[in-house]
Amino acid sequence: MTDAGLSELDEPALVAASLAGQPGAFDMIVERHRRPVYQLCYRYVGNHEDASDLAQDVFLRAYRGLKRFRGQASLATWLYRIAVNV
């Protein structure tokens, strides 16, 4: 599936594609949620460099733990929860 095709997927389908090893699927998740995750991190630390590092850590943890995402809440909520706990 191309990046254009991935951009058409809803969040559950994008998570499933990422779990199935579809190239670019997790990149699309990051692209969709990068800014709000960064902004949340920035509100906590008040520093651009630290916020960028924390946001990167959030997505690394999300990638490693994606198989534990149950879909009971939105993906954004799950990512925000990771960010708060980082």
C-alpha positions as CSV (number, residue, x, y, z in Angstrom):
1,M,0.0,0.0,0.0
2,T,1.3,3.4,-0.9
3,D,1.6,6.4,1.5
4,A,-1.4,7.9,-0.2
5,G,-3.4,4.7,0.5
6,L,-2.3,4.7,4.1
7,S,-3.4,8.3,4.6
8,E,-6.9,7.1,3.7
9,L,-7.0,4.6,6.5
10,D,-8.8,5.2,9.8
11,E,-6.9,4.7,13.1
12,P,-7.9,1.1,13.8
13,A,-7.0,0.1,10.2
14,L,-3.7,2.0,10.5
15,V,-2.9,0.3,13.8
16,A,-3.7,-3.1,12.2
17,A,-1.5,-2.3,9.2
18,S,1.4,-1.3,11.4
19,L,1.0,-4.5,13.4
20,A,1.0,-6.5,10.2
21,G,4.3,-4.9,9.2
22,Q,3.0,-2.6,6.5
23,P,5.8,-0.2,5.6
24,G,5.0,3.4,6.4
25,A,1.9,2.6,8.6
26,F,3.5,3.6,11.8
27,D,5.1,6.6,10.1
28,M,1.6,7.7,9.3
29,I,0.5,7.3,12.9
30,V,3.5,9.5,13.9
31,E,2.6,12.1,11.2
32,R,-1.0,12.4,12.4
33,H,-0.1,12.7,16.1
34,R,3.3,14.3,16.2
35,R,2.2,17.9,16.7
36,P,-0.3,17.3,19.6
37,V,2.1,14.9,21.4
38,Y,4.9,17.4,21.1
39,Q,2.7,20.2,22.4
40,L,1.6,18.1,25.4
41,C,5.3,17.4,26.1
42,Y,6.2,21.0,25.7
43,R,3.5,22.0,28.3
44,Y,5.2,19.7,30.8
45,V,8.8,20.7,30.2
46,G,8.6,24.2,28.7
47,N,11.7,23.6,26.5
48,H,11.7,22.7,22.8
49,E,14.7,20.4,22.9
50,D,13.4,18.4,25.9
51,A,9.9,18.3,24.4
52,S,11.2,16.9,21.1
53,D,13.2,14.2,23.0
54,L,10.1,13.3,25.1
55,A,7.9,13.2,22.0
56,Q,10.3,10.9,20.3
57,D,10.4,8.7,23.4
58,V,6.5,8.6,23.4
59,F,6.5,7.3,19.8
60,L,9.2,4.8,20.5
61,R,7.3,3.4,23.4
62,A,4.1,3.4,21.3
63,Y,5.8,1.5,18.6
64,R,7.2,-1.1,21.0
65,G,3.8,-1.4,22.8
66,L,1.4,-1.2,19.9
67,K,0.3,-4.8,20.2
68,R,-1.0,-3.9,23.7
69,F,-3.2,-1.1,22.3
70,R,-6.8,-2.5,22.8
71,G,-8.7,0.2,20.9
72,Q,-11.0,0.9,23.9
73,A,-10.0,4.6,23.7
74,S,-8.8,6.6,20.7
75,L,-5.2,6.2,19.6
76,A,-4.7,9.9,20.5
77,T,-5.8,9.2,24.1
78,W,-3.4,6.2,24.3
79,L,-0.5,8.3,23.0
80,Y,-1.3,11.2,25.4
81,R,-1.4,8.7,28.3
82,I,2.1,7.5,27.3
83,A,3.3,11.1,27.1
84,V,2.0,11.9,30.6
85,N,3.7,8.8,32.0
86,V,7.1,9.4,30.3
